Amino acid sequence: MASIGNIQATRSAAAAGASAIVSPPVRLYAISIASDGGGAGVLELTTTSNAGDTVLHTDVPTGEIYTLNFAGGIVCPKDIYCKTKTNVAGYTLFTSKYSGPGLTAG
């Protein structure tokens, strides 16, 4: 992954639900996913809503911490939601920065 100064990390243990993990439109540059050790895991993220377009669907090896980098980022035009989370303790999303002085959600 190229060195980018405006990256924000958002940690979540949220399961599938109607609440956005990240609210504004962003680019997803990387993700780190931790298995809960209970078997092979699955994490599926969507955009727009919990039932929206899938932007990431990945298998997580048992007992591992799995990190993926996306060159150029995955465009999420409206919010990031968790659609499926099985045998995953938590995950950290590395996105374009969306909060801080002088930044807005739009």
C-alpha positions as CSV (number, residue, x, y, z in Angstrom):
1,M,0.0,0.0,0.0
2,A,1.3,3.4,-0.9
3,S,2.1,5.8,1.9
4,I,-1.0,8.0,2.5
5,G,-1.2,10.6,5.3
6,N,-4.9,10.9,5.5
7,I,-5.9,7.4,6.7
8,Q,-8.3,6.8,9.6
9,A,-8.5,3.5,11.5
10,T,-12.0,2.4,12.8
11,R,-12.1,-0.7,15.0
12,S,-15.3,-2.6,15.3
13,A,-16.6,-5.9,16.8
14,A,-20.1,-5.2,15.4
15,A,-22.0,-8.0,14.0
16,A,-24.5,-7.7,11.1
17,G,-26.9,-4.9,11.7
18,A,-28.6,-1.8,10.4
19,S,-26.0,0.7,11.8
20,A,-23.1,1.8,9.7
21,I,-19.6,1.0,10.8
22,V,-18.3,4.1,8.9
23,S,-20.9,6.7,8.0
24,P,-19.7,9.0,5.2
25,P,-18.6,8.0,1.7
26,V,-14.9,6.7,1.9
27,R,-12.3,4.6,0.2
28,L,-11.4,1.4,2.1
29,Y,-7.6,1.0,1.8
30,A,-7.0,-1.9,4.1
31,I,-8.6,-4.2,6.6
32,S,-7.3,-6.3,9.5
33,I,-9.6,-9.1,10.7
34,A,-9.1,-11.2,13.9
35,S,-10.5,-14.7,14.1
36,D,-12.2,-15.6,17.4
37,G,-10.5,-19.1,17.2
38,G,-13.9,-20.8,16.9
39,G,-13.5,-22.1,13.3
40,A,-13.1,-20.7,9.9
41,G,-14.7,-17.2,9.7
42,V,-16.4,-15.0,7.2
43,L,-16.7,-11.2,7.0
44,E,-18.9,-9.5,4.5
45,L,-19.1,-5.7,4.2
46,T,-21.6,-3.8,2.1
47,T,-22.3,-0.2,1.1
48,T,-25.5,1.9,1.1
49,S,-27.2,-0.5,3.6
50,N,-26.9,-3.8,5.3
51,A,-28.6,-5.3,2.2
52,G,-26.6,-3.1,-0.2
53,D,-23.9,-4.0,-2.7
54,T,-21.1,-6.2,-1.3
55,V,-17.7,-4.4,-1.3
56,L,-15.8,-7.2,0.5
57,H,-16.5,-10.8,1.2
58,T,-13.6,-12.7,2.7
59,D,-12.8,-16.0,4.5
60,V,-10.8,-15.7,7.7
61,P,-8.5,-18.6,8.7
62,T,-9.1,-20.1,12.2
63,G,-7.0,-18.4,14.9
64,E,-5.4,-15.9,12.5
65,I,-5.2,-12.2,12.2
66,Y,-5.7,-11.5,8.5
67,T,-4.7,-8.2,6.9
68,L,-5.6,-7.2,3.3
69,N,-4.3,-4.1,1.5
70,F,-6.2,-2.7,-1.5
71,A,-4.1,-0.6,-4.0
72,G,-6.1,2.5,-4.8
73,G,-8.8,1.5,-2.3
74,I,-12.3,0.2,-2.6
75,V,-14.8,3.0,-3.2
76,C,-17.8,2.9,-0.8
77,P,-20.1,5.6,-2.1
78,K,-22.3,5.6,1.0
79,D,-21.4,4.1,4.4
80,I,-19.9,0.7,5.2
81,Y,-22.1,-1.9,6.9
82,C,-21.4,-5.4,8.3
83,K,-23.7,-7.9,6.5
84,T,-22.1,-11.2,7.7
85,K,-19.7,-11.8,10.7
86,T,-19.0,-15.4,11.6
87,N,-16.2,-16.5,14.0
88,V,-14.6,-13.1,13.8
89,A,-13.6,-11.3,17.1
90,G,-13.2,-7.9,15.5
91,Y,-11.9,-6.0,12.5
92,T,-10.2,-2.6,11.8
93,L,-11.0,-0.7,8.7
94,F,-8.4,1.7,7.3
95,T,-10.2,4.3,5.2
96,S,-9.7,7.7,3.8
97,K,-9.9,10.2,6.7
98,Y,-13.5,11.4,7.4
99,S,-13.3,13.2,10.7
100,G,-11.0,15.9,12.1
101,P,-10.5,19.6,11.7
102,G,-11.6,21.0,8.4
103,L,-13.1,17.7,7.2
104,T,-16.7,16.9,6.5
105,A,-18.7,13.8,5.8
106,G,-19.7,15.0,2.3
